[in-house]
Amino acid sequence: MWRLLDVSLSDPKLNVAIDEALLIGRHCGFCGETLRLWTSEHSIFLSRIASINNVDVEACKKFNVSIIRRLSGSIIYSDPETLNFSLVLNDKNFRIPVNPLKAYEFLYSFIQRALNRLGFDANVEYAKPLLINGKIVSMAMQHYYYDNLLFHGAIFVNTNMSIAREVVKNELSETLTTFTTLSCEMGRDMSVDYVKNLLASSFEETFGVKLTVGEISEKEKEVLDALYKRKYVTDKWNIKGEAPLTLKDALVEIYIAYPPTPLCHSLLSLINEVTADLRERLEIRVWYRGMGSTPGVDITPGLKHASKSSIIPAVIINGELKFGPEIPSKNALRDAIEKAFEHT
């Protein structure tokens, strides 16, 4: 049983933020597996690492195109005639193939089925867009957060490619000449609603699941509100690609040995005691030496320093190494956290 979300909002930034809110919500257990089908006002979606130099900012202003970064992908133009899709799932629950090539093909196969049902010969290849008649009609990409996955992309139903070619520049604008729309290839108008229904039924057939129309939960809305205010409305994210350290007022990271030593256990107990009344404002992450990084979670400068210098145990606050290897006093730790709140 999957939740089907047909949720499209007027603010493109809020529209994009929903995907990340759903991903975090899945990790926190706020929801189950979800397929979201949605449209957006005129927008350019950039990945975190894509250069803003690939976008004609003045042309975006001229055509009222929003510039928004999201978690993954390349550069995609979207408008109300573009159908976006987002899958949010736990990779263990859904038994995604371990091999990245097979995983991509597995998840993208429901789009392939939908296009096949329209009479097109579309084949999925790893990390490549879907082609019909030799032209790009759909793109997809993926982003992991812990053991949860966001697989998202777009189908160009009747997308205005002339605007897309105006707002995307450099070598990417030449690539856009190979893009097409379903309407163009069908030789007749295709409605976004028709393609929505086609994708939903193809999804059920491909994966043997049942879709039930649902809504965004209240807890997901709380995450969405924080993401929108702290991240998606900021130039720091949309222009520079710099994400906030946390969605809360401060971030405390603890770097300890694996398995934890008695000193590490003492530090964890101290952290729990000092922060007991601050959990609503504070995000706490525990990192274990030798256990590697966590997908979708940034490594802060302070954590890098503690790891490189083997400072164990260590306390990092808002990305800055504050204590280690000695355990701080209760008052010193509390004061450092409260000062971090002041600089939020």
C-alpha positions in Angstrom: 0.0 0.0 0.0 1.5 3.3 -1.1 0.3 6.9 -0.5 -0.5 8.9 -3.6 0.0 12.6 -3.3 -1.4 14.8 -6.0 -0.1 18.0 -4.4 1.0 21.1 -6.4 1.5 24.5 -4.8 1.6 27.9 -6.3 5.1 28.7 -4.8 7.7 26.8 -6.8 10.1 26.9 -3.8 7.6 25.4 -1.5 6.8 22.8 -4.2 10.4 21.6 -4.3 10.7 21.7 -0.5 7.9 19.2 -0.2 10.1 16.5 -1.7 12.8 16.9 1.0 10.1 17.1 3.7 8.7 13.8 2.6 12.1 12.2 2.6 12.9 13.4 6.1 9.4 12.4 7.2 10.0 8.9 5.8 13.2 8.6 7.8 11.5 9.8 11.0 8.6 7.4 10.5 6.0 10.1 9.8 4.8 8.3 6.7 5.1 5.3 4.5 6.2 4.9 0.9 4.8 7.7 -1.3 4.4 8.5 -4.9 3.9 12.3 -5.6 2.7 13.6 -8.9 2.9 17.4 -9.3 3.4 20.4 -11.5 5.1 23.7 -10.9 5.1 27.3 -12.1 7.9 28.2 -14.5 11.1 27.1 -12.8 14.7 26.0 -13.3 15.7 23.2 -11.0 19.4 23.0 -10.2 21.2 20.3 -8.4 23.3 21.3 -5.4 26.5 21.1 -7.3 25.3 22.7 -10.6 26.8 26.1 -11.4 24.5 29.1 -11.5 26.5 30.2 -14.5 24.5 27.7 -16.6 21.4 29.8 -16.0 20.6 33.1 -17.7 19.4 35.0 -14.7 18.2 38.0 -16.7 16.1 35.7 -19.0 14.7 34.1 -15.9 13.5 37.5 -14.7 12.1 38.3 -18.1 10.0 35.1 -18.3 9.3 35.0 -14.5 11.2 31.7 -14.1 12.2 30.8 -10.5 15.7 29.5 -9.9 15.6 26.7 -7.3 18.1 24.1 -6.1 17.0 20.7 -5.1 18.8 17.6 -3.7 20.0 15.9 -6.9 20.0 15.9 -10.6 21.3 18.1 -13.3 19.4 21.1 -14.7 15.7 20.8 -15.6 13.2 23.3 -16.8 9.7 22.9 -15.5 6.4 24.6 -16.1 2.7 23.9 -15.6 2.7 21.6 -18.6 5.6 19.5 -17.2 4.6 16.5 -15.0 7.0 15.9 -12.1 7.1 12.7 -10.2 8.7 11.9 -6.8 9.1 8.5 -5.2 10.0 8.5 -1.5 10.7 5.1 0.0 12.8 3.0 2.4 15.2 1.0 0.2 15.1 -2.0 2.5 11.3 -2.2 2.6 11.0 -1.8 -1.2 13.9 -4.3 -1.9 15.7 -2.0 -4.4 18.5 -3.8 -6.2 21.9 -3.1 -4.6 23.6 -2.5 -8.0 23.1 1.2 -8.8 22.5 0.4 -12.5 19.8 -2.1 -11.7 18.3 0.2 -9.0 17.9 3.0 -11.5 16.4 0.8 -14.1 14.1 -0.8 -11.5 12.7 2.5 -10.2 12.4 4.2 -13.7 10.6 1.2 -15.2 7.1 2.5 -14.4 7.8 5.5 -16.6 9.0 3.2 -19.3 5.8 1.2 -19.0 3.7 4.3 -19.3 5.5 5.4 -22.5 5.2 1.9 -23.9 1.5 2.0 -23.3 1.3 5.1 -25.5 3.0 3.2 -28.3 6.5 4.4 -27.9 9.7 2.2 -27.8 11.3 3.6 -24.6 14.2 1.8 -22.9 15.7 2.6 -19.5 19.5 2.9 -19.2 21.4 3.7 -16.0 21.7 7.5 -15.3 20.3 8.4 -18.7 17.1 10.1 -19.7 14.3 8.3 -21.5 14.2 8.7 -25.2 11.3 8.4 -27.7 12.1 8.8 -31.4 15.7 9.5 -30.4 14.7 12.6 -28.3 14.6 13.2 -24.6 11.1 13.2 -23.1 11.9 12.4 -19.4 14.7 12.7 -16.9 15.2 11.2 -13.4 17.7 11.2 -10.6 18.0 10.0 -7.0 19.2 11.1 -3.6 19.7 9.0 -0.5 19.1 10.2 3.1 20.2 7.5 5.6 18.5 4.4 4.2 15.7 6.3 2.5 15.5 7.3 -1.1 14.1 10.1 -3.1 13.8 9.2 -6.8 12.4 12.1 -8.8 12.2 13.5 -12.2 9.9 14.9 -14.9 8.0 14.0 -18.1 7.7 16.8 -20.6 4.1 16.6 -21.5 3.6 19.9 -23.3 6.6 21.8 -21.8 7.5 25.2 -23.4 10.9 24.3 -24.7 11.4 27.8 -26.3 11.5 29.3 -22.8 13.7 26.5 -21.6 16.2 27.4 -24.4 16.2 31.0 -23.3 16.9 30.5 -19.7 19.5 27.7 -19.9 22.8 28.8 -21.5 26.3 27.5 -22.4 26.5 24.0 -23.8 23.3 23.0 -22.1 21.2 25.2 -24.4 22.5 23.1 -27.3 21.5 19.9 -25.5 17.9 21.2 -25.2 17.5 20.9 -29.0 17.3 17.1 -28.4 14.4 17.5 -26.0 10.8 16.9 -27.0 7.3 16.7 -25.5 4.7 14.0 -25.4 2.3 16.2 -27.3 4.8 16.9 -30.1 5.6 13.2 -30.5 1.9 12.1 -30.3 0.9 14.8 -32.8 -1.9 15.9 -30.6 -2.5 17.7 -27.3 -1.8 15.6 -24.2 -3.2 16.8 -20.9 -1.1 16.6 -17.7 -4.1 15.0 -15.9 -4.3 12.2 -18.4 -0.6 11.5 -18.0 -1.0 11.6 -14.2 -3.6 8.8 -14.4 -1.4 6.9 -16.8 1.6 7.1 -14.5 -0.4 6.1 -11.4 -1.8 3.0 -13.1 1.6 2.1 -14.6 3.1 2.4 -11.2 0.6 -0.1 -9.7 1.1 -2.5 -12.5 4.9 -2.4 -12.5 5.5 -2.8 -8.8 2.4 -4.7 -7.8 1.3 -2.1 -5.2 -2.0 -0.3 -4.4 -2.0 3.5 -4.4 -4.3 5.3 -2.0 -4.8 9.1 -2.3 -3.5 10.8 0.8 -2.4 14.1 2.2 0.7 15.6 3.7 0.7 14.9 7.5 0.9 17.6 10.2 4.4 16.4 11.2 5.5 16.5 7.6 4.1 20.1 7.4 6.3 21.1 10.4 9.4 19.8 8.6 8.2 21.5 5.4 7.8 24.8 7.2 11.3 24.6 8.6 12.9 23.7 5.3 11.1 26.5 3.5 12.1 29.2 5.9 15.7 28.1 6.6 16.6 26.8 3.2 14.5 27.1 0.1 13.7 30.8 0.2 17.4 31.7 0.8 19.9 32.8 -1.9 22.5 31.0 0.1 20.9 27.7 -1.0 19.3 28.6 -4.4 22.3 30.6 -5.7 25.3 29.3 -3.8 24.2 25.7 -3.0 25.0 26.1 0.7 22.6 24.2 2.9 21.9 25.0 6.6 23.7 22.8 9.1 20.4 21.9 10.7 16.7 22.8 10.6 16.7 23.5 14.3 18.4 26.3 16.2 21.7 24.5 16.8 23.5 21.3 15.9 25.5 19.3 18.4 27.7 16.4 17.0 29.4 13.9 19.2 32.4 12.0 17.8 33.1 8.8 19.7 34.9 5.5 19.4 33.4 2.3 18.1 32.7 0.5 20.3 32.4 3.4 22.7 34.9 3.6 25.5 33.9 4.3 29.1 34.9 8.0 28.5 32.6 8.1 25.4 29.7 6.7 27.4 30.3 9.4 30.0 30.2 12.0 27.4 26.9 10.7 25.9 25.4 10.7 29.4 26.5 14.3 29.9 25.0 15.3 26.6 21.7 13.7 27.5 21.6 15.4 30.8 22.5 18.9 29.6 20.2 18.9 26.6 17.2 17.2 28.2 15.1 20.5 28.1 16.5 21.6 24.7 15.5 18.9 22.4 12.9 21.0 20.5 15.6 23.5 19.6 18.5 21.2 19.2 19.6 18.5 16.7 22.0 15.9 18.0 24.1 13.6 15.8 26.3 10.8 17.1 29.2 9.8 14.8 31.3 6.6 15.4 34.9 6.5 14.3 35.5 4.0 11.4 31.8 3.7 10.6 31.9 6.0 7.6 29.6 8.8 6.6 25.8 8.8 6.4 24.2 9.3 3.0 22.6 12.7 2.6 24.1 14.2 5.7 26.9 16.8 5.4 30.2 16.4 7.2 30.9 19.6 9.1 34.4 21.2 9.3 34.6 20.5 13.0 33.8 16.8 12.5 36.4 16.6 9.7 39.0 18.1 12.1 38.1 15.7 14.9 38.3 12.7 12.6 41.5 13.7 10.9 43.2 14.4 14.2 41.7 11.4 16.0 40.2 13.6 18.7 38.0 11.2 20.7 35.7 11.9 22.2 34.8 15.2 20.8 31.9 17.7 20.8 31.2 19.8 17.7 28.7 22.6 18.0 27.4 24.3 14.8 30.2 22.8 12.8 33.0 24.0 15.2 35.1 21.7 17.3 34.5 22.8 20.9 35.6 20.1 23.3 37.9 17.1 23.2 39.4 14.8 24.1 38.6 15.8 27.6 35.0 15.9 28.7 33.7 19.4 29.4 32.0 20.4 32.6 28.3 20.5 32.6 28.3 24.3 32.8 30.8 24.7 30.0 28.8 22.5 27.7 25.6 24.3 28.5 27.1 27.7 28.0 28.5 26.7 24.6 25.1 25.4 23.4 23.4 28.6 24.6 25.9 30.8 22.8 25.2 28.7 19.7 21.5 29.6 20.0 22.4 33.3 20.2 24.1 33.1 16.8 21.2 31.4 15.0 
